[in-house]
Amino acid sequence: MKLDWNQFVGKTLNITMFENYGVVYGKEKGEHPTFYEIVFKTGKLVQAFDEGLLIDSNREEKTFQVYIPYNSIKCVEIF
């Protein structure tokens, strides 16, 4: 079954992802990076593509866009 994601543009999505990892570098020079598992992405759906979703997300009072390929998505809650 193929879902028409365009009907949810402007809605908030809480996306549970399959295994995915990120890295955060420290503020001090020479500080070791911290690796962490990315489990959730939350944001407003901006656009749906053939291969994934584009969401507007907020972190540390900054707004940015995140592209999430469909094969990285495990589950989606729509609000």
WOJORA-V969792 format. One record per residue. N is the residue number from 1. SS is DSSP state (helix for helix, strand for strand, loop for the rest). PSI is psi in whole degrees, -180 to 180 (999 if undefined). Layout:
BEGIN
((N SS PSI) (N SS PSI))
END
This chain:
BEGIN
((1 loop 135) (2 loop 130) (3 loop 136) (4 loop 95) (5 helix -20) (6 helix -23) (7 helix -12) (8 helix 8) (9 loop 132) (10 loop -12) (11 loop 156) (12 strand 131) (13 strand 135) (14 strand 107) (15 strand 123) (16 strand 128) (17 strand 155) (18 loop 173) (19 loop 127) (20 loop 142) (21 strand 150) (22 strand 176) (23 strand 143) (24 strand 128) (25 loop 144) (26 loop 165) (27 loop -27) (28 loop 140) (29 loop 133) (30 loop -7) (31 loop 137) (32 loop 142) (33 loop 152) (34 strand 125) (35 strand 141) (36 strand 156) (37 strand 132) (38 loop 117) (39 loop -38) (40 strand 148) (41 strand 135) (42 strand 139) (43 strand 176) (44 strand 134) (45 strand 123) (46 strand -46) (47 strand 148) (48 strand 136) (49 loop 174) (50 loop -29) (51 loop -6) (52 strand -174) (53 strand 147) (54 strand 122) (55 strand 152) (56 strand 127) (57 strand 155) (58 strand 136) (59 strand 131) (60 loop 46) (61 loop 23) (62 strand 143) (63 strand 135) (64 strand 162) (65 strand 140) (66 strand 130) (67 strand 127) (68 strand 114) (69 strand 146) (70 helix -35) (71 helix -7) (72 helix -9) (73 strand 127) (74 strand -43) (75 strand 150) (76 strand 131) (77 strand 135) (78 strand 126) (79 loop 999))
END
